Amino acid sequence: TITYFPDLKVVDMGDAFRPATLNADYPQGGSLLEWHKTLDAVLKLDFDTVIGQLGGPGTRVDVEAELKRVNAIATTAIDLVKKGATEDQIIAQIDAIDPSLQAEKFVESPNKVRLDAFYAEVSKAAGK
């Protein structure tokens, strides 16, 4: 749930804003490839401060940076799958291309569900 407090110029994004870990909650229907829509919608609001699930408050610039990061991970992953990257290679290859994306943080969860779903989603987008 995203809650907007216009008088305070604050947006509480909860799990939708976790730049430290990138939580595309696939088991609950999440999608890294669709996440940009949420971030784009939030950026249409007039806010200065964002509250995410983890860490301290952030700013509009942080949400803009997260949108750029999500889009870069998605387009890089799709391109890599088109070039033959396997599920076991994809995260390391994204990070090798651009270490600032920190794609490895996306799969820090100890179970493989997140990586499986991410790879399936980007493979479909890549036409594989």
TITORDREN-110542 format. One record per residue: residue number from 0; residue in three letters; x, y, z of N, C-alpha, C, O in turn. Coordinates in steps of 0.02 Angstrom, whole numbers, plus 50000, padded with zeros to 5 digits. Last residue first. Layout:
BEGIN
+-----+------+-------+-------+-------+-------+-------+-------+-------+-------+-------+-------+-------+-------+
: seq : type :   npx :   npy :   npz :  capx :  capy :  capz :   cpx :   cpy :   cpz :   opx :   opy :   opz :
+-----+------+-------+-------+-------+-------+-------+-------+-------+-------+-------+-------+-------+-------+
: NUM :  ALA :     X :     Y :     Z :     X :     Y :     Z :     X :     Y :     Z :     X :     Y :     Z :
...
+-----+------+-------+-------+-------+-------+-------+-------+-------+-------+-------+-------+-------+-------+
//
This chain:
BEGIN
+-----+------+-------+-------+-------+-------+-------+-------+-------+-------+-------+-------+-------+-------+
: seq : type :   npx :   npy :   npz :  capx :  capy :  capz :   cpx :   cpy :   cpz :   opx :   opy :   opz :
+-----+------+-------+-------+-------+-------+-------+-------+-------+-------+-------+-------+-------+-------+
: 127 :  LYS : 50599 : 49209 : 48737 : 50628 : 49142 : 48744 : 50578 : 49094 : 48774 : 50594 : 49035 : 48783 :
: 126 :  GLY : 50574 : 49344 : 48730 : 50548 : 49301 : 48677 : 50575 : 49231 : 48679 : 50574 : 49196 : 48628 :
: 125 :  ALA : 50604 : 49423 : 48834 : 50656 : 49417 : 48782 : 50634 : 49373 : 48724 : 50670 : 49364 : 48675 :
: 124 :  ALA : 50497 : 49403 : 48916 : 50504 : 49469 : 48884 : 50555 : 49468 : 48827 : 50549 : 49506 : 48779 :
: 123 :  LYS : 50531 : 49274 : 48957 : 50469 : 49285 : 48919 : 50473 : 49352 : 48881 : 50455 : 49356 : 48823 :
: 122 :  SER : 50646 : 49305 : 49029 : 50649 : 49259 : 48971 : 50588 : 49268 : 48927 : 50594 : 49269 : 48866 :
: 121 :  VAL : 50598 : 49382 : 49132 : 50641 : 49414 : 49081 : 50648 : 49370 : 49019 : 50655 : 49395 : 48963 :
: 120 :  GLU : 50520 : 49283 : 49200 : 50490 : 49345 : 49175 : 50533 : 49378 : 49121 : 50507 : 49398 : 49069 :
: 119 :  ALA : 50615 : 49186 : 49233 : 50558 : 49168 : 49191 : 50527 : 49231 : 49160 : 50508 : 49231 : 49101 :
: 118 :  TYR : 50698 : 49262 : 49317 : 50725 : 49236 : 49254 : 50668 : 49216 : 49207 : 50673 : 49227 : 49146 :
: 117 :  PHE : 50608 : 49290 : 49421 : 50639 : 49344 : 49384 : 50664 : 49319 : 49316 : 50651 : 49350 : 49265 :
: 116 :  ALA : 50580 : 49161 : 49467 : 50526 : 49202 : 49440 : 50554 : 49260 : 49398 : 50527 : 49276 : 49345 :
: 115 :  ASP : 50708 : 49120 : 49512 : 50670 : 49080 : 49463 : 50618 : 49124 : 49428 : 50612 : 49123 : 49367 :
: 114 :  LEU : 50737 : 49218 : 49609 : 50778 : 49213 : 49548 : 50741 : 49174 : 49494 : 50743 : 49194 : 49435 :
: 113 :  ARG : 50634 : 49190 : 49704 : 50640 : 49256 : 49673 : 50680 : 49253 : 49608 : 50660 : 49282 : 49558 :
: 112 :  VAL : 50660 : 49056 : 49741 : 50597 : 49075 : 49709 : 50603 : 49141 : 49672 : 50578 : 49148 : 49616 :
: 111 :  LYS : 50765 : 49015 : 49814 : 50778 : 49026 : 49744 : 50715 : 49050 : 49706 : 50718 : 49063 : 49646 :
: 110 :  ASN : 50798 : 49086 : 49977 : 50765 : 49038 : 49932 : 50773 : 49060 : 49860 : 50785 : 49119 : 49847 :
: 109 :  PRO : 50865 : 49188 : 50044 : 50896 : 49122 : 50042 : 50859 : 49072 : 49997 : 50888 : 49020 : 49979 :
: 108 :  SER : 50882 : 49344 : 49960 : 50839 : 49297 : 49995 : 50867 : 49227 : 49990 : 50890 : 49208 : 49936 :
: 107 :  GLU : 50956 : 49414 : 49871 : 50986 : 49398 : 49936 : 50945 : 49348 : 49976 : 50970 : 49316 : 50022 :
: 106 :  VAL : 50927 : 49458 : 49743 : 50918 : 49387 : 49759 : 50951 : 49367 : 49824 : 50972 : 49310 : 49833 :
: 105 :  PHE : 50954 : 49592 : 49741 : 50887 : 49570 : 49722 : 50875 : 49498 : 49741 : 50818 : 49478 : 49754 :
: 104 :  LYS : 51087 : 49606 : 49759 : 51044 : 49620 : 49816 : 50972 : 49598 : 49804 : 50934 : 49586 : 49851 :
: 103 :  GLU : 51138 : 49588 : 49633 : 51145 : 49532 : 49681 : 51101 : 49544 : 49743 : 51081 : 49496 : 49775 :
: 102 :  ALA : 51129 : 49709 : 49569 : 51077 : 49659 : 49556 : 51080 : 49601 : 49606 : 51029 : 49569 : 49618 :
: 101 :  GLN : 51191 : 49837 : 49575 : 51187 : 49792 : 49633 : 51131 : 49741 : 49626 : 51091 : 49732 : 49672 :
: 100 :  LEU : 51219 : 49938 : 49488 : 51150 : 49914 : 49491 : 51138 : 49868 : 49551 : 51082 : 49861 : 49574 :
:  99 :  SER : 51354 : 49959 : 49489 : 51313 : 50005 : 49528 : 51240 : 49983 : 49533 : 51204 : 50006 : 49576 :
:  98 :  PRO : 51410 : 49869 : 49398 : 51410 : 49852 : 49469 : 51366 : 49898 : 49512 : 51344 : 49879 : 49566 :
:  97 :  ASP : 51366 : 49825 : 49250 : 51360 : 49887 : 49288 : 51354 : 49871 : 49363 : 51299 : 49859 : 49388 :
:  96 :  ILE : 51416 : 49703 : 49203 : 51405 : 49758 : 49156 : 51402 : 49825 : 49193 : 51430 : 49874 : 49170 :
:  95 :  ALA : 51418 : 49627 : 49319 : 51481 : 49637 : 49282 : 51475 : 49695 : 49233 : 51523 : 49732 : 49222 :
:  94 :  ASP : 51284 : 49624 : 49354 : 51331 : 49661 : 49397 : 51398 : 49673 : 49362 : 51431 : 49723 : 49376 :
:  93 :  ILE : 51238 : 49542 : 49251 : 51211 : 49610 : 49259 : 51260 : 49652 : 49299 : 51276 : 49708 : 49280 :
:  92 :  GLN : 51311 : 49426 : 49280 : 51323 : 49461 : 49217 : 51295 : 49533 : 49219 : 51326 : 49579 : 49192 :
:  91 :  ALA : 51258 : 49386 : 49402 : 51329 : 49404 : 49398 : 51344 : 49443 : 49334 : 51385 : 49489 : 49335 :
:  90 :  ILE : 51126 : 49360 : 49359 : 51139 : 49412 : 49409 : 51212 : 49435 : 49405 : 51227 : 49494 : 49406 :
:  89 :  ILE : 51140 : 49254 : 49259 : 51109 : 49319 : 49246 : 51128 : 49374 : 49295 : 51146 : 49429 : 49274 :
:  88 :  GLN : 51185 : 49124 : 49278 : 51233 : 49176 : 49259 : 51205 : 49247 : 49262 : 51243 : 49295 : 49268 :
:  87 :  ASP : 51080 : 49039 : 49304 : 51137 : 49039 : 49351 : 51186 : 49096 : 49337 : 51226 : 49113 : 49381 :
:  86 :  GLU : 51001 : 49060 : 49192 : 50977 : 49083 : 49258 : 51035 : 49088 : 49307 : 51038 : 49134 : 49348 :
:  85 :  THR : 51110 : 49112 : 49057 : 51068 : 49064 : 49093 : 51047 : 49094 : 49160 : 51072 : 49146 : 49181 :
:  84 :  ALA : 51116 : 49209 : 48909 : 51131 : 49203 : 48981 : 51083 : 49154 : 49014 : 51022 : 49156 : 49001 :
:  83 :  GLY : 51090 : 49233 : 48773 : 51103 : 49165 : 48796 : 51120 : 49157 : 48869 : 51138 : 49102 : 48890 :
:  82 :  LYS : 51051 : 49354 : 48727 : 51118 : 49333 : 48708 : 51137 : 49265 : 48736 : 51193 : 49241 : 48726 :
:  81 :  LYS : 50930 : 49366 : 48789 : 50930 : 49362 : 48715 : 50998 : 49337 : 48690 : 51002 : 49304 : 48638 :
:  80 :  VAL : 50979 : 49385 : 48917 : 50943 : 49323 : 48900 : 50941 : 49313 : 48825 : 50949 : 49257 : 48800 :
:  79 :  LEU : 51032 : 49515 : 48903 : 51076 : 49458 : 48918 : 51043 : 49391 : 48902 : 51075 : 49345 : 48877 :
:  78 :  ASP : 50916 : 49591 : 48879 : 50969 : 49588 : 48829 : 51015 : 49527 : 48840 : 51034 : 49493 : 48793 :
:  77 :  ILE : 50852 : 49572 : 49003 : 50820 : 49550 : 48940 : 50872 : 49542 : 48885 : 50872 : 49493 : 48849 :
:  76 :  ALA : 50946 : 49633 : 49089 : 50930 : 49562 : 49095 : 50898 : 49535 : 49031 : 50916 : 49480 : 49009 :
:  75 :  THR : 50942 : 49766 : 49045 : 51004 : 49729 : 49042 : 50990 : 49654 : 49044 : 51020 : 49615 : 49006 :
:  74 :  THR : 50810 : 49801 : 49074 : 50832 : 49801 : 49005 : 50897 : 49762 : 48996 : 50907 : 49729 : 48945 :
:  73 :  ALA : 50809 : 49781 : 49218 : 50762 : 49747 : 49173 : 50789 : 49744 : 49101 : 50790 : 49691 : 49071 :
:  72 :  ILE : 50910 : 49867 : 49263 : 50914 : 49795 : 49277 : 50870 : 49757 : 49228 : 50890 : 49706 : 49201 :
:  71 :  ALA : 50857 : 49990 : 49218 : 50921 : 49966 : 49193 : 50930 : 49891 : 49205 : 50954 : 49855 : 49161 :
:  70 :  ASN : 50737 : 50001 : 49292 : 50735 : 49998 : 49219 : 50800 : 49970 : 49189 : 50798 : 49932 : 49141 :
:  69 :  VAL : 50793 : 50006 : 49421 : 50746 : 49952 : 49403 : 50743 : 49945 : 49327 : 50747 : 49889 : 49301 :
:  68 :  ARG : 50869 : 50127 : 49410 : 50901 : 50062 : 49426 : 50856 : 50003 : 49405 : 50880 : 49956 : 49373 :
:  67 :  LYS : 50770 : 50223 : 49387 : 50824 : 50214 : 49338 : 50857 : 50146 : 49348 : 50872 : 50111 : 49299 :
:  66 :  LEU : 50698 : 50208 : 49506 : 50666 : 50196 : 49441 : 50719 : 50183 : 49388 : 50712 : 50136 : 49348 :
:  65 :  GLU : 50796 : 50249 : 49597 : 50771 : 50180 : 49599 : 50736 : 50162 : 49534 : 50744 : 50106 : 49510 :
:  64 :  ALA : 50808 : 50383 : 49563 : 50866 : 50339 : 49555 : 50844 : 50266 : 49555 : 50871 : 50225 : 49517 :
:  63 :  GLU : 50680 : 50428 : 49599 : 50702 : 50434 : 49529 : 50761 : 50387 : 49516 : 50764 : 50355 : 49463 :
:  62 :  VAL : 50689 : 50405 : 49736 : 50639 : 50368 : 49697 : 50658 : 50371 : 49623 : 50652 : 50320 : 49588 :
:  61 :  ASP : 50790 : 50497 : 49768 : 50800 : 50425 : 49781 : 50751 : 50382 : 49741 : 50770 : 50330 : 49716 :
:  60 :  VAL : 50729 : 50617 : 49736 : 50788 : 50597 : 49698 : 50802 : 50522 : 49708 : 50824 : 50488 : 49661 :
:  59 :  ARG : 50636 : 50624 : 49837 : 50612 : 50614 : 49769 : 50670 : 50589 : 49725 : 50660 : 50546 : 49682 :
:  58 :  THR : 50715 : 50537 : 49975 : 50690 : 50596 : 49940 : 50663 : 50576 : 49871 : 50668 : 50518 : 49850 :
:  57 :  GLY : 50689 : 50443 : 50128 : 50724 : 50461 : 50067 : 50692 : 50522 : 50036 : 50649 : 50554 : 50065 :
:  56 :  PRO : 50712 : 50392 : 50299 : 50675 : 50425 : 50246 : 50720 : 50441 : 50186 : 50780 : 50450 : 50193 :
:  55 :  GLY : 50808 : 50240 : 50329 : 50778 : 50303 : 50346 : 50740 : 50333 : 50288 : 50735 : 50303 : 50235 :
:  54 :  GLY : 50769 : 50062 : 50314 : 50812 : 50122 : 50312 : 50774 : 50184 : 50332 : 50715 : 50182 : 50349 :
:  53 :  LEU : 50626 : 49990 : 50234 : 50691 : 49984 : 50268 : 50729 : 50050 : 50264 : 50722 : 50088 : 50216 :
:  52 :  GLN : 50509 : 50033 : 50172 : 50506 : 49984 : 50226 : 50570 : 49982 : 50267 : 50567 : 49973 : 50328 :
:  51 :  GLY : 50512 : 50213 : 50151 : 50510 : 50144 : 50127 : 50509 : 50097 : 50187 : 50507 : 50119 : 50244 :
:  50 :  ILE : 50453 : 50369 : 50123 : 50466 : 50321 : 50176 : 50459 : 50252 : 50146 : 50406 : 50234 : 50120 :
:  49 :  VAL : 50508 : 50519 : 50049 : 50480 : 50452 : 50040 : 50500 : 50409 : 50099 : 50557 : 50411 : 50122 :
:  48 :  THR : 50480 : 50692 : 50026 : 50505 : 50638 : 50068 : 50469 : 50573 : 50053 : 50408 : 50572 : 50043 :
:  47 :  ASP : 50418 : 50776 : 49937 : 50490 : 50787 : 49951 : 50521 : 50728 : 49987 : 50581 : 50714 : 49979 :
:  46 :  PHE : 50294 : 50774 : 49807 : 50321 : 50753 : 49872 : 50396 : 50769 : 49876 : 50430 : 50776 : 49826 :
:  45 :  ASP : 50167 : 50764 : 49708 : 50209 : 50819 : 49733 : 50233 : 50800 : 49803 : 50197 : 50808 : 49852 :
:  44 :  LEU : 50166 : 50625 : 49594 : 50143 : 50660 : 49654 : 50192 : 50715 : 49673 : 50251 : 50712 : 49656 :
:  43 :  LYS : 50230 : 50559 : 49496 : 50182 : 50610 : 49474 : 50155 : 50650 : 49533 : 50125 : 50703 : 49523 :
:  42 :  LEU : 50302 : 50461 : 49560 : 50338 : 50521 : 49540 : 50293 : 50576 : 49510 : 50315 : 50632 : 49501 :
:  41 :  VAL : 50206 : 50361 : 49570 : 50226 : 50398 : 49630 : 50261 : 50463 : 49611 : 50250 : 50514 : 49643 :
:  40 :  ALA : 50207 : 50316 : 49437 : 50146 : 50345 : 49466 : 50163 : 50386 : 49528 : 50135 : 50440 : 49537 :
:  39 :  ASP : 50338 : 50264 : 49425 : 50316 : 50320 : 49382 : 50255 : 50355 : 49412 : 50252 : 50417 : 49413 :
:  38 :  LEU : 50329 : 50159 : 49518 : 50375 : 50214 : 49530 : 50357 : 50276 : 49488 : 50360 : 50332 : 49512 :
:  37 :  THR : 50234 : 50079 : 49452 : 50222 : 50104 : 49520 : 50265 : 50164 : 49534 : 50241 : 50215 : 49559 :
:  36 :  LYS : 50301 : 50053 : 49333 : 50236 : 50086 : 49331 : 50218 : 50116 : 49399 : 50191 : 50170 : 49404 :
:  35 :  HIS : 50414 : 49981 : 49367 : 50423 : 50050 : 49346 : 50356 : 50088 : 49345 : 50356 : 50148 : 49356 :
:  34 :  TRP : 50371 : 49852 : 49387 : 50381 : 49894 : 49445 : 50387 : 49968 : 49426 : 50367 : 50012 : 49465 :
:  33 :  GLU : 50367 : 49762 : 49284 : 50310 : 49807 : 49291 : 50318 : 49858 : 49347 : 50277 : 49904 : 49353 :
:  32 :  LEU : 50482 : 49688 : 49300 : 50471 : 49721 : 49236 : 50412 : 49770 : 49237 : 50408 : 49814 : 49195 :
:  31 :  LEU : 50467 : 49633 : 49425 : 50519 : 49683 : 49416 : 50506 : 49722 : 49351 : 50519 : 49782 : 49348 :
:  30 :  SER : 50318 : 49601 : 49505 : 50353 : 49597 : 49441 : 50406 : 49651 : 49437 : 50390 : 49710 : 49445 :
:  29 :  GLY : 50210 : 49506 : 49617 : 50254 : 49561 : 49598 : 50289 : 49548 : 49532 : 50291 : 49492 : 49507 :
:  28 :  GLY : 50131 : 49406 : 49670 : 50111 : 49435 : 49606 : 50153 : 49493 : 49583 : 50135 : 49527 : 49536 :
:  27 :  GLN : 50187 : 49353 : 49781 : 50125 : 49390 : 49791 : 50102 : 49426 : 49727 : 50060 : 49471 : 49729 :
:  26 :  PRO : 50306 : 49297 : 49736 : 50254 : 49252 : 49763 : 50186 : 49287 : 49774 : 50134 : 49254 : 49775 :
:  25 :  TYR : 50378 : 49419 : 49697 : 50348 : 49373 : 49648 : 50295 : 49326 : 49677 : 50244 : 49316 : 49645 :
:  24 :  ASP : 50405 : 49564 : 49742 : 50377 : 49508 : 49779 : 50340 : 49460 : 49732 : 50279 : 49461 : 49728 :
:  23 :  ALA : 50545 : 49638 : 49725 : 50490 : 49623 : 49679 : 50460 : 49558 : 49706 : 50486 : 49504 : 49694 :
:  22 :  ASN : 50638 : 49729 : 49816 : 50591 : 49676 : 49832 : 50534 : 49672 : 49781 : 50480 : 49699 : 49794 :
:  21 :  LEU : 50784 : 49784 : 49835 : 50742 : 49774 : 49775 : 50693 : 49716 : 49786 : 50707 : 49660 : 49765 :
:  20 :  THR : 50867 : 49818 : 49944 : 50859 : 49748 : 49925 : 50817 : 49735 : 49862 : 50816 : 49678 : 49838 :
:  19 :  ALA : 50879 : 49955 : 49959 : 50934 : 49913 : 49984 : 50928 : 49841 : 49958 : 50978 : 49807 : 49949 :
:  18 :  PRO : 50760 : 50012 : 49915 : 50819 : 50014 : 49872 : 50877 : 49970 : 49895 : 50919 : 49950 : 49855 :
:  17 :  ARG : 50613 : 49987 : 49926 : 50665 : 49955 : 49966 : 50730 : 49954 : 49926 : 50752 : 49901 : 49905 :
:  16 :  PHE : 50460 : 50022 : 49904 : 50522 : 50060 : 49900 : 50571 : 50031 : 49951 : 50570 : 50047 : 50010 :
:  15 :  ALA : 50357 : 49939 : 49925 : 50367 : 49961 : 49856 : 50430 : 50003 : 49848 : 50450 : 50019 : 49792 :
:  14 :  ASP : 50342 : 49917 : 50061 : 50383 : 49870 : 50022 : 50396 : 49892 : 49951 : 50442 : 49867 : 49919 :
:  13 :  GLY : 50309 : 50089 : 50090 : 50316 : 50022 : 50118 : 50363 : 49979 : 50076 : 50417 : 50001 : 50058 :
:  12 :  MET : 50288 : 50219 : 50051 : 50285 : 50168 : 49999 : 50292 : 50097 : 50027 : 50283 : 50049 : 49989 :
:  11 :  ASP : 50223 : 50368 : 50087 : 50244 : 50307 : 50122 : 50233 : 50250 : 50072 : 50177 : 50235 : 50054 :
:  10 :  VAL : 50268 : 50529 : 50047 : 50239 : 50468 : 50021 : 50268 : 50410 : 50061 : 50329 : 50403 : 50068 :
:   9 :  VAL : 50239 : 50699 : 50086 : 50270 : 50636 : 50105 : 50231 : 50579 : 50072 : 50170 : 50580 : 50068 :
:   8 :  LYS : 50192 : 50831 : 50102 : 50233 : 50813 : 50044 : 50275 : 50750 : 50059 : 50335 : 50747 : 50048 :
:   7 :  LEU : 50099 : 50862 : 50194 : 50167 : 50854 : 50218 : 50218 : 50842 : 50162 : 50279 : 50843 : 50173 :
:   6 :  ASP : 49985 : 50866 : 50117 : 50001 : 50925 : 50158 : 50073 : 50923 : 50183 : 50105 : 50975 : 50193 :
:   5 :  PRO : 49982 : 50735 : 50059 : 49998 : 50794 : 50019 : 50017 : 50856 : 50060 : 50061 : 50894 : 50039 :
:   4 :  PHE : 50031 : 50589 : 50086 : 50012 : 50642 : 50133 : 50029 : 50709 : 50099 : 50083 : 50736 : 50110 :
:   3 :  TYR : 49991 : 50432 : 50024 : 50015 : 50499 : 50008 : 49987 : 50548 : 50058 : 49927 : 50549 : 50071 :
:   2 :  THR : 50038 : 50265 : 50030 : 49997 : 50318 : 50060 : 50030 : 50385 : 50048 : 50090 : 50394 : 50061 :
:   1 :  ILE : 50026 : 50109 : 49959 : 50061 : 50173 : 49956 : 50013 : 50226 : 49983 : 49955 : 50231 : 49962 :
:   0 :  THR : 50042 : 49941 : 50000 : 50000 : 50000 : 50000 : 50044 : 50062 : 50000 : 50093 : 50067 : 50037 :
+-----+------+-------+-------+-------+-------+-------+-------+-------+-------+-------+-------+-------+-------+
//
